[in-house]
Amino acid sequence: MPRMLLSLITLALALVLGDARATELVAQARAALGGEKALSKIQGLSATGTIRRLVGDRTVEGETTLELQLPDKMFRTDAIDPIGSHNGAVVVTGSGINGDKVLRSTRVENAPPGAVLRTPPPPAPGSDAEAQALRNSRAELARMTIALLLTTPAAMPMEFASAGQAESPDGKADVLEVKGPNGFAVRLFLDASSHRPLMLTYRGAVPRIVVQTQRGGTPPATAAAPAPPGDRDLVDITMFLDDYRRVDGVQLPHHITRSVDGQPTEELTFTTIKTNPAFKADAFSGQ
């Protein structure tokens, strides 16, 4: 995965400058993305492309689809060849949210005889784990709407505060602190020249995906098993945004990379983004 600008920044953040400065920065950024009129028309989008993900000590590749509908629906599907043979099993995982419902799905396509897929059971209804899964899904929806459209879900009111500037040899970025319900917090970095979002940083849990293969003539067995939320430690995560292109009058990033503790772990390259698409009836059913 390419190294992103600012990934090794040493932040030099000034004191919080107040809501007036934050309001000014958000207005500048939304103008840079296409303006209030164009952005307000977008109530949904779909993006398709490729994904590269670091799994253990190797990189796996596949296809990805992201569907998002305001105010409270999002579903992402990743279809990855865990073996890297390009003619074997493909593990298809889906995750997202529809209102108060967490969406999760996993299946294997083109699985050879004997292939095994192991996934943990969903959280028990009414359990603390289920409540945490819902909070995590809502937080991811909020991060994506902030990153792509510089807006927030209606059910998650946010407060924006200016946090000064960050500097690197490549330039300066204005920094916004964004806080919301249930401890939601991100830092949004806006290019000081173009005013477009450069990256988000936050603390979060990263699902672990384990891929296993059986040798000695037996068919490969694959496992894509995210650990339960309670078993995962929070880590520093950075989402980098670049390759902005105009779509229906709005500038949207077509390249997103996530790093965990400075290590690139996931790269999304969108080849097609559509605004206000006609979603299928089951788009947000988790199937």
N, C-alpha and C positions, 0 to 999 in steps of 0.2 A: 504494500500500500504506500502511496506517496506520503512524504512528510509534509505536513501542512504548515503554513506560515504561522507564527505566534504559538506554536506548540511548546516552545521552550522559553516563552516570555517570563521575565521576572517582572511581576506587576508592581507598578508604582502608583497606587491609588490614593487620590486626595480624599479629603473629608466629604461626607455626603453634602451635596449642594442644594438639596431641597426639591420639592415636587415641581416647582416652576421649570427648573432645568430639565427634569425628567419628561415633563409634558412637551417641552420644546424638542427634545431628542426623539421622542416617539413620533411627533409630527413630521420631523425631518425624514425619519426612516420610512414612514408610510408614504410620504411624497416620493422618495427615491424608488420605492417599489411599484409606483404607478399612480398614487394618489388615492384620496378617500373615496371618490366616486367609483373607481375601478375596483378597489379592494372590497368595498361594501357590497358589490354585486356577487362576490364569491361566497357561496354557501356550501360548497363541496368541491372536492378535487379527487382525481385518481392519477396515480403515477406508476409506471411500469419500467423495469430495467433489470440490471444485474446486481448481484451481491457477491462480495468476497468477505469471508469471515475467518478469523484465526481460531482454530480449534486445536488446543494443545500446542504442539510444535509445528503444525502445518496449516496451510491455508486451503479452505474449500470454497467452491464457487457455485453459483446457481442463479436463479431468477427471483425477482421480488416484485410484489404489487402492494401499493399502499392506497387505501380508500378512506376518505375522511369526509364526513358530513356534519356541519354545524347544526345544533350546538353540542351534541354529545355522542357522536358515533365515529368510530374509527376501527378499521381492521387491516392488518398487515399479514401477507402470506409470503413465506420464503420457501422455495423449492430448491433443495441443495443435494448435490451428489456427494455423499459423505466419504466415498471411497476414492473418488477422483478418476474413475475409469471411463466416465462419459457414456457408458452403456449398461450400467448396473442400476441398483435401487436408488430412488430419489425420495428423500425424506421431506415431506411437506408439512410445515408447521404454520399455524395461524394464531394470532393473538390480537386482542383489541377490547373494545368496550361498546356497549349499546345502552345508554342511560345508566341504570343501576345494575346492569348485567355484565359480568366479565366474560369475554369470549376467548375460548382456547380450543384448539383442534390439532391433531397430529395424525398423519397417515403415511403409508409407504406405497409408492408407485413403482411398478416394474420390479417388485421384490422377487428374488430367486427363491426357489424352494428352501425352506429352513431358515429364512431370514427372520430375525427377532427384533421387535421394537418394544422397548420398555419405557413407560412414562409413569410418573407418580400420579396417584389419584387426585382428583380435584379437591379443594378444601371442603370440609363439611359445611353444609348450610348453617348459617348463623354463628360460625366459629370465628375466632380472632383471625385465623389465617385467611378466611374468605373476606373479612373486612379489610385486611391488609392488601390482598390482591386487588380489591376494588380501588383502594387509594393509589396503588401503584399504577393501575391502568388509567385512572383519571389524570395522574401526574404526567404520564407519557402523552396523553391526548393534549394536555395543556402545553407541554414542551414543543410538540409538533406544530400546534397552531401558532404559538409565538414565533417559532423559527421560520415557518413558511409564510404566514400571513400577518404577523405582528398584531395578532388579536388574541383574546383569551375566551375559553368557553363561558357561556352565560352563567352556568351554575358554579363557576369558580371565579369570583371577583378577585382581582389582583391589585396590588399596590406597586407602583413603579417609583423608584428613587434613584437619583443620580449618584454614582460612586466614583466620579472623577474620570481620569484617563489611564489607559495602559499603554506602554511604549515598548516597541521592539525595533530592531534595525530595519524592519520592513515598513514601519509607519506607526501611526497612533490609532487607538480605538477608544471611543467613548463607552463607558461602562454603566449599565443599568442593573440595579438589584430589583428582582421581581419576586414578590412574596404573596402567598395565598393561603387558603384553608389547609388544615391538617399538616402544617409544617412545610408546605410547598415553597421551594426557594430555588431560583436559578440566577446566574449572572449572565446578562446578554451583552455581547460586545458588538458595537456598531463601528464600521469603518469611518474614521474621522473625516475622510474626503468624500467618499461616495454615500455615506450614511446607511449603507445596506448592512444587514446582520452578517457578522463574520463567524461568530461561534457562541455557543452556550456552555456554561459549566455548571455542574450540579453534583450532589451526592446521591448515589443511587445503588440499587442492587442489580447485578448482572446475572442473568440465568446462565448456568453452566450446561453446555451441550456436550455430551460424551459420545464419541463414536468408537465402536469396537468392531474388530474383524476377526473371524475365525480362520485359521489356516489348516494346512494338512488335508486339503481336498474337500473340506466341508464348506457349505455355502457361507457367505459373509453374514454376520449378524450385526445389525446396527442398532444403536440406542441413542435417542435424542431425549435427554431427561433433564429438564430444568429442576434445580433443587428447590424445595419448598422455601418460601420467602423467609421464614424464621431461621433457616439454616445458612443464609447468605449474609456476608458482611457488606456494609455500605462502603463504597469506594468513590474516588474522585473520577468523574466522567466528563469528557469534553466532546461536544458535538460541533464539528467544523462544517461550514456552509460555503460553497463556491460554485463556479460555473453558472452564473445567473443568465437566464435567457427569458425573452419576453414571450408570455403566453396570454393571449386575450387581453393585452394591454397591461399586464402585471409582470414584474420581474420575479421569477421563481428560481431557487437554487436547484440545479440538476445533479449536484454531487454533494453527498453528505458522508462524512467520516466520523466515527466515534473512536475515542481513545480512552483507555482505562489506566489511570495512574501513569499517563504519558506513553503507553503502549498502544499503537493502533490495533483495533480488534475487529472493526467492521467498516466496510466501504460500500455505499449505495451509489450507483450511477444510473440515473433515470434517463431513459431514451425518449419517453413520451410522458407528458403531463397534460391532463385535460381538466378544465375548470367546469364546474356545474354539470358533470356528466349525468346521464340517465342510469342510475344504479339498478342492478338487478334486484328483484324482490327479496332475495335471500342474502344480499351483500353483507348485511350486518347480523346474520344469524349465527355465525361462528361455525358454519359448515365448510 
